[in-house]
Amino acid sequence: MTQLCATVTHVQVLDGYCVELTFSDGVRGVVDLANRIVGRGGVFGPLENPEFFRRVIVDNELGTIAWPSGADFCPDMLYHWATGQAVSRPDSETVAS
């Protein structure tokens, strides 16, 4: 199976809702997740508690970060948020308009 994007291999919690991520291609970047957590509720509600937020892990099966509440983020989006680079897909996966 061909890997279409880089996956998360390491996470370190910084101040607030910021995490430093390392990806499988060696890229490292910091992502502030505050706007994607605060006020969303559901599985993201518990993440508003700083102690719970720090319980983040790398889910190797999903290739991304996750929490015990079931919350996770798409690794493609994390990569985009960390690098500013658009997520690229092979032509066969491009959605037709």
DSSP file (Angstrom, degrees, kcal/mol; ACC not computed):
  #  RESIDUE AA STRUCTURE BP1 BP2  ACC     N-H-->O    O-->H-N    N-H-->O    O-->H-N    TCO  KAPPA ALPHA  PHI   PSI    X-CA   Y-CA   Z-CA
    1    1 A M              0   0    0      0, 0.0     2,-0.4     0, 0.0     0, 0.0   0.000 360.0 360.0 360.0 133.8    0.0    0.0    0.0
    2    2 A T        -     0   0    0      1,-0.0     2,-0.5     2,-0.0     0, 0.0  -0.667 360.0-126.7 -85.6 134.0    1.3    3.4   -0.9
    3    3 A Q        -     0   0    0     -2,-0.4     3,-0.1     1,-0.2    -1,-0.0  -0.705  20.8-169.9 -81.0 123.3    1.4    6.1    1.7
    4    4 A L        +     0   0    0     -2,-0.5     2,-0.3     1,-0.1    84,-0.2   0.737  66.4  11.6 -87.5 -24.9   -0.4    9.2    0.5
    5    5 A C  S    S-     0   0    0     82,-0.1     2,-0.2    84,-0.0    -1,-0.1  -0.930  86.5 -87.1-145.7 167.6    0.6   11.5    3.2
    6    6 A A        -     0   0    0     -2,-0.3     2,-0.3    69,-0.1    73,-0.2  -0.536  41.7-145.3 -75.4 145.8    3.0   11.8    6.1
    7    7 A T        -     0   0    0     -2,-0.2    17,-2.5    57,-0.0     2,-0.4  -0.725  23.6 -97.1-108.1 162.1    1.8   10.4    9.4
    8    8 A V  E     +A   23   0A   0     55,-2.7    15,-0.3    -2,-0.3     3,-0.1  -0.643  39.6 170.1 -80.3 130.0    2.4   11.7   12.9
    9    9 A T  E     +     0   0A   0     13,-3.3     2,-0.3    -2,-0.4    14,-0.2   0.581  65.3  19.9-113.3 -17.4    5.2    9.9   14.7
   10   10 A H  E     -A   22   0A   0     12,-1.4    12,-2.3    47,-0.1     2,-0.4  -0.989  57.9-168.6-154.4 143.5    5.7   12.0   17.8
   11   11 A V  E     -A   21   0A   0     -2,-0.3     2,-0.4    10,-0.2    10,-0.2  -0.998   2.1-175.8-134.4 140.0    3.8   14.6   19.7
   12   12 A Q  E     -A   20   0A   0      8,-2.0     8,-3.2    -2,-0.4     2,-0.3  -0.992  24.3-131.5-133.8 126.9    4.8   17.0   22.5
   13   13 A V  E     +A   19   0A   0     -2,-0.4     6,-0.2     6,-0.2     2,-0.1  -0.608  28.7 180.0 -78.2 132.7    2.4   19.2   24.3
   14   14 A L        -     0   0    0      4,-3.0     2,-0.1    -2,-0.3    -1,-0.1  -0.162  45.2 -39.9-108.5-154.2    3.4   22.9   24.6
   15   15 A D  S >  S-     0   0    0     -2,-0.1     3,-2.0     2,-0.1    -1,-0.3  -0.375 108.8 -14.5 -72.6 152.1    1.6   25.8   26.2
   16   16 A G  T 3  S-     0   0    0      1,-0.3    -2,-0.0    -3,-0.1    16,-0.0  -0.311 130.1 -26.6  60.7-131.1   -2.2   26.1   25.9
   17   17 A Y  T 3  S+     0   0    0     -4,-0.1    16,-2.5    -2,-0.1     2,-0.3  -0.016 104.4 124.0-106.0  27.4   -3.6   24.0   23.1
   18   18 A C  E <   - B   0  32A   0     -3,-2.0    -4,-3.0    14,-0.2     2,-0.4  -0.701  36.7-174.6 -92.9 140.9   -0.4   23.9   21.1
   19   19 A V  E     -AB  13  31A   0     12,-2.5    12,-2.8    -2,-0.3     2,-0.6  -0.987  20.7-139.0-130.7 143.1    1.4   20.6   20.1
   20   20 A E  E     -AB  12  30A   0     -8,-3.2    -8,-2.0    -2,-0.4     2,-0.4  -0.908  28.8-163.9 -98.4 127.1    4.7   20.1   18.4
   21   21 A L  E     -AB  11  29A   0      8,-3.3     8,-2.1    -2,-0.6     2,-0.4  -0.873  15.4-158.6-115.4 143.5    4.4   17.3   15.9
   22   22 A T  E     -AB  10  28A   0    -12,-2.3   -13,-3.3    -2,-0.4   -12,-1.4  -0.979  18.4-152.8-115.9 134.5    6.9   15.2   14.1
   23   23 A F  E >   -A    8   0A   0      4,-2.9     3,-2.5    -2,-0.4   -15,-0.2  -0.651  29.3-105.7-107.6 162.9    5.8   13.5   10.8
   24   24 A S  T 3  S+     0   0    0    -17,-2.5   -16,-0.1     1,-0.3    -1,-0.1   0.661 118.9  58.2 -63.2 -17.2    7.1   10.4    9.1
   25   25 A D  T 3  S-     0   0    0    -18,-0.2    -1,-0.3     2,-0.1     3,-0.1   0.333 122.4-104.1 -93.1   7.7    8.9   12.4    6.5
   26   26 A G  S <  S+     0   0    0     -3,-2.5    -2,-0.1     1,-0.3     2,-0.1   0.289  75.4 139.7  91.9 -10.4   10.9   14.2    9.2
   27   27 A V        -     0   0    0     -5,-0.1    -4,-2.9     1,-0.0     2,-0.4  -0.436  32.7-164.7 -69.0 139.4    9.0   17.5    9.1
   28   28 A R  E     +B   22   0A   0     -6,-0.2     2,-0.3    -2,-0.1    -6,-0.2  -0.957  16.5 155.2-123.9 145.3    8.4   19.1   12.5
   29   29 A G  E     -B   21   0A   0     -8,-2.1    -8,-3.3    -2,-0.4     2,-0.4  -0.989  37.1-116.4-163.5 162.3    5.9   21.8   13.2
   30   30 A V  E     -B   20   0A   0     52,-0.4     2,-0.4    -2,-0.3   -10,-0.2  -0.883  25.4-168.7-107.5 135.2    3.7   23.4   15.9
   31   31 A V  E     -B   19   0A   0    -12,-2.8   -12,-2.5    -2,-0.4     2,-0.7  -0.989  14.2-149.1-125.8 129.6    0.0   23.4   15.7
   32   32 A D  E     -B   18   0A   0     -2,-0.4     3,-0.3   -14,-0.2   -14,-0.2  -0.884  15.0-178.4 -95.9 113.4   -2.4   25.5   17.9
   33   33 A L    >>  +     0   0    0    -16,-2.5     3,-1.4    -2,-0.7     4,-0.7   0.352  49.4 107.9 -94.0   4.6   -5.6   23.5   18.2
   34   34 A A  H >> S+     0   0    0      1,-0.3     4,-2.2     2,-0.2     3,-1.4   0.900  80.0  47.5 -52.1 -49.6   -7.5   26.0   20.4
   35   35 A N  H 34 S+     0   0    0     -3,-0.3    -1,-0.3     1,-0.3    -2,-0.1   0.668 113.5  50.0 -69.0 -14.6   -9.9   27.1   17.6
   36   36 A R  H <4 S+     0   0    0     -3,-1.4    -1,-0.3    -4,-0.1    -2,-0.2   0.445 122.3  29.3-101.0  -2.5  -10.5   23.4   16.7
   37   37 A I  H XX S+     0   0    0     -3,-1.4     3,-2.0    -4,-0.7     4,-0.5   0.724  92.5  88.4-119.4 -54.2  -11.3   22.3   20.3
   38   38 A V  T 3< S+     0   0    0     -4,-2.2    -1,-0.1     1,-0.3     7,-0.1  -0.307 106.7   2.1 -62.6 123.0  -12.8   25.1   22.4
   39   39 A G  T 34 S+     0   0    0     -2,-0.1    -1,-0.3     6,-0.1     6,-0.1   0.414  99.6 106.3  85.7  -1.3  -16.5   25.2   22.1
   40   40 A R  T <4  -     0   0    0     -3,-2.0    -2,-0.1     1,-0.1     5,-0.1   0.803  57.9-171.6 -81.2 -28.6  -16.9   22.2   19.8
   41   41 A G    ><  +     0   0    0     -4,-0.5     3,-1.8     1,-0.1     4,-0.3  -0.245  44.3  76.5  69.9-161.3  -18.3   19.9   22.5
   42   42 A G  G >  S-     0   0    0      1,-0.3     3,-1.2     2,-0.2    -1,-0.1  -0.270 119.4 -12.0  57.0-139.0  -18.8   16.1   21.8
   43   43 A V  G 3  S+     0   0    0      1,-0.3    28,-0.4     2,-0.2    -1,-0.3   0.692 140.5  58.0 -66.0 -17.2  -15.5   14.1   21.9
   44   44 A F  G X  S+     0   0    0     -3,-1.8     3,-0.9     1,-0.2     4,-0.5   0.667  84.1  83.2 -86.0 -17.1  -13.6   17.4   21.9
   45   45 A G  G X  S+     0   0    0     -3,-1.2     3,-1.8    -4,-0.3     4,-0.3   0.907  87.3  51.7 -53.1 -49.8  -15.3   18.8   25.1
   46   46 A P  G >  S+     0   0    0      0, 0.0     3,-1.6     0, 0.0     6,-0.3   0.771  96.8  70.2 -61.4 -23.8  -12.9   17.0   27.5
   47   47 A L  G <  S+     0   0    0     -3,-0.9     6,-0.2     1,-0.3    -2,-0.2   0.679  80.9  74.4 -68.5 -16.3   -9.9   18.4   25.6
   48   48 A E  G <  S+     0   0    0     -3,-1.8    -1,-0.3    -4,-0.5    -3,-0.1   0.752  79.0  84.7 -67.0 -22.3  -10.7   21.9   27.0
   49   49 A N  S <> S-     0   0    0     -3,-1.6     4,-2.9    -4,-0.3     3,-0.4  -0.729  80.1-144.3 -79.5 118.2   -9.4   20.6   30.3
   50   50 A P  H  > S+     0   0    0      0, 0.0     4,-1.8     0, 0.0    -1,-0.2   0.842  98.3  53.4 -54.6 -36.8   -5.6   21.2   30.1
   51   51 A E  H  4 S+     0   0    0      2,-0.2     4,-0.2     1,-0.2    -4,-0.1   0.911 112.6  43.7 -65.5 -40.7   -4.9   18.0   32.1
   52   52 A F  H >4 S+     0   0    0     -3,-0.4     3,-2.0    -6,-0.3    -1,-0.2   0.905 108.9  57.7 -69.5 -41.0   -7.0   15.9   29.8
   53   53 A F  H >< S+     0   0    0     -4,-2.9     3,-1.2     1,-0.3    -1,-0.2   0.879  99.6  59.6 -55.6 -38.9   -5.5   17.7   26.7
   54   54 A R  T 3< S+     0   0    0     -4,-1.8    -1,-0.3     1,-0.3    -2,-0.2   0.546  86.2  78.2 -70.0  -5.7   -2.0   16.6   27.9
   55   55 A R  T <   +     0   0    0     -3,-2.0    -1,-0.3    -4,-0.2    -2,-0.1   0.297  67.2 135.4 -84.4  10.7   -3.2   12.9   27.7
   56   56 A V    <   -     0   0    0     -3,-1.2     2,-0.3    11,-0.1    11,-0.2  -0.263  31.6-177.4 -59.2 143.7   -2.7   13.1   23.9
   57   57 A I  E     -C   66   0B   0      9,-2.4     9,-2.2   -47,-0.0     2,-0.6  -0.881  33.0-105.3-133.3 166.8   -0.9   10.1   22.3
   58   58 A V  E     -C   65   0B   0     -2,-0.3     2,-1.0     7,-0.2     7,-0.2  -0.887  28.1-150.3 -92.0 121.8    0.2    9.1   18.8
   59   59 A D  E  >> -C   64   0B   0      5,-3.3     4,-2.4    -2,-0.6     5,-1.3  -0.820   9.0-167.1 -92.0 102.2   -2.2    6.5   17.5
   60   60 A N  T  45S+     0   0    0     -2,-1.0    -1,-0.2     1,-0.2     5,-0.0   0.793  83.9  56.7 -64.6 -28.7    0.2    4.5   15.2
   61   61 A E  T  45S+     0   0    0      1,-0.2    -1,-0.2    -3,-0.1    -2,-0.0   0.905 117.7  32.9 -68.4 -40.7   -2.7    2.7   13.6
   62   62 A L  T  45S-     0   0    0     -3,-0.3    -2,-0.2     2,-0.2    -1,-0.2   0.687 102.5-131.9 -86.7 -20.7   -4.4    5.9   12.5
   63   63 A G  T  <5S+     0   0    0     -4,-2.4   -55,-2.7     1,-0.3     2,-0.2   0.790  74.1  80.8  74.4  27.7   -1.1    7.8   12.0
   64   64 A T  E   <S-C   59   0B   0     -5,-1.3    -5,-3.3   -57,-0.2    -1,-0.3  -0.816  86.4 -76.1-147.9-175.5   -2.3   10.8   14.0
   65   65 A I  E     +C   58   0B   0      8,-0.3     8,-1.0    -7,-0.2     2,-0.3  -0.670  48.3 174.4 -91.8 149.8   -2.8   12.1   17.5
   66   66 A A  E     -CD  57  72B   0     -9,-2.2    -9,-2.4    -2,-0.3     6,-0.2  -0.970  19.8-144.6-151.6 162.3   -5.7   11.0   19.6
   67   67 A W    >   -     0   0    0      4,-2.0     3,-2.1    -2,-0.3   -11,-0.1  -0.859  36.0-104.4-126.7 161.7   -7.2   11.3   23.1
   68   68 A P  T 3  S+     0   0    0      0, 0.0   -12,-0.0     0, 0.0   -16,-0.0   0.695 115.7  67.9 -59.9 -19.3   -9.1    8.8   25.4
   69   69 A S  T 3  S-     0   0    0    -26,-0.1     3,-0.1     2,-0.1   -24,-0.1   0.588 120.4-105.6 -75.3  -9.5  -12.4   10.6   24.5
   70   70 A G  S <  S+     0   0    0     -3,-2.1     2,-0.2     1,-0.3   -27,-0.1   0.370  74.9 141.7  97.7  -3.2  -12.1    9.3   21.0
   71   71 A A        +     0   0    0    -28,-0.4    -4,-2.0   -29,-0.1    -1,-0.3  -0.481  17.4 152.4 -72.7 141.0  -11.1   12.7   19.6
   72   72 A D  B     -D   66   0B   0     -6,-0.2     2,-0.4    -2,-0.2    -6,-0.2  -0.954  33.2-128.5-155.2 171.6   -8.5   12.7   16.8
   73   73 A F        -     0   0    0     -8,-1.0    -8,-0.3    -2,-0.3    -2,-0.0  -0.962  33.1 -99.6-127.7 145.5   -7.5   14.9   13.9
   74   74 A C     >  -     0   0    0     -2,-0.4     4,-2.3     1,-0.2     3,-0.2  -0.422  28.0-138.2 -60.1 128.6   -6.8   13.9   10.2
   75   75 A P  H  > S+     0   0    0      0, 0.0     4,-2.3     0, 0.0     5,-0.2   0.835 102.5  58.4 -62.4 -31.0   -3.1   13.6    9.7
   76   76 A D  H  > S+     0   0    0      2,-0.2     4,-2.2     1,-0.2     5,-0.1   0.924 108.6  44.9 -61.5 -43.6   -3.4   15.4    6.4
   77   77 A M  H  > S+     0   0    0     -3,-0.2     4,-3.1     2,-0.2     5,-0.2   0.903 110.9  52.8 -69.2 -40.4   -4.9   18.4    8.1
   78   78 A L  H  X S+     0   0    0     -4,-2.3     4,-2.3     2,-0.2    -1,-0.2   0.917 110.0  49.5 -58.8 -42.1   -2.3   18.4   10.9
   79   79 A Y  H  X S+     0   0    0     -4,-2.3     4,-2.1     2,-0.2     6,-0.4   0.922 112.3  47.7 -62.7 -44.2    0.4   18.4    8.3
   80   80 A H  H  X S+     0   0    0     -4,-2.2     4,-3.2     1,-0.2    -2,-0.2   0.928 113.1  47.4 -61.8 -46.0   -1.2   21.3    6.5
   81   81 A W  H  < S+     0   0    0     -4,-3.1    -1,-0.2     1,-0.2    -2,-0.2   0.848 115.6  46.3 -65.4 -33.2   -1.7   23.3    9.7
   82   82 A A  H  < S+     0   0    0     -4,-2.3   -52,-0.4    -5,-0.2    -1,-0.2   0.803 129.9  19.8 -78.4 -30.1    1.9   22.6   10.7
   83   83 A T  H  < S-     0   0    0     -4,-2.1    -2,-0.2     2,-0.2    -3,-0.2   0.652  88.7-128.1-115.8 -21.0    3.5   23.4    7.4
   84   84 A G     <  +     0   0    0     -4,-3.2     2,-0.3    -5,-0.4    -4,-0.2   0.419  65.3 135.5  80.4  -2.3    1.1   25.6    5.4
   85   85 A Q        -     0   0    0     -6,-0.4    -1,-0.3    -5,-0.1    -2,-0.2  -0.601  59.6-115.1 -82.0 138.4    1.5   23.1    2.6
   86   86 A A        -     0   0    0     -2,-0.3     2,-0.5    -3,-0.1    -1,-0.1  -0.385  31.4-108.8 -67.4 148.5   -1.5   22.0    0.7
   87   87 A V        -     0   0    0     -2,-0.1     2,-0.3   -82,-0.0    -1,-0.1  -0.691  37.2-152.1 -80.1 124.6   -2.4   18.3    1.0
   88   88 A S        -     0   0    0     -2,-0.5    -3,-0.0   -84,-0.2    -1,-0.0  -0.769  13.1-173.2-103.0 147.9   -1.7   16.7   -2.4
   89   89 A R        -     0   0    0     -2,-0.3     5,-0.1   -84,-0.0   -84,-0.0  -0.947  33.7 -96.3-132.4 151.2   -3.5   13.6   -3.7
   90   90 A P    >   -     0   0    0      0, 0.0     3,-2.4     0, 0.0     4,-0.3  -0.326  42.8-107.4 -61.6 153.3   -2.9   11.4   -6.8
   91   91 A D  G >  S+     0   0    0      1,-0.3     3,-1.5     2,-0.2    -2,-0.0   0.813 118.1  65.2 -53.5 -32.8   -5.1   12.4   -9.7
   92   92 A S  G 3  S+     0   0    0      1,-0.3    -1,-0.3     3,-0.0     0, 0.0   0.664 103.4  47.0 -67.6 -14.4   -7.2    9.2   -9.2
   93   93 A E  G <  S+     0   0    0     -3,-2.4     2,-0.3     2,-0.1    -1,-0.3   0.316  81.7 120.2-108.6   7.8   -8.4   10.6   -5.9
   94   94 A T    <   -     0   0    0     -3,-1.5     2,-0.4    -4,-0.3    -3,-0.0  -0.555  65.1-126.1 -73.2 134.0   -9.3   14.1   -7.0
   95   95 A V        -     0   0    0     -2,-0.3     2,-0.2     1,-0.0    -2,-0.1  -0.683  20.9-130.0 -83.4 128.5  -12.9   14.9   -6.4
   96   96 A A              0   0    0     -2,-0.4    -1,-0.0     1,-0.1     0, 0.0  -0.522 360.0 360.0 -76.3 143.1  -14.7   16.0   -9.6
   97   97 A S              0   0    0     -2,-0.2    -1,-0.1     0, 0.0    -2,-0.0   0.448 360.0 360.0 -89.6 360.0  -16.8   19.2   -9.3
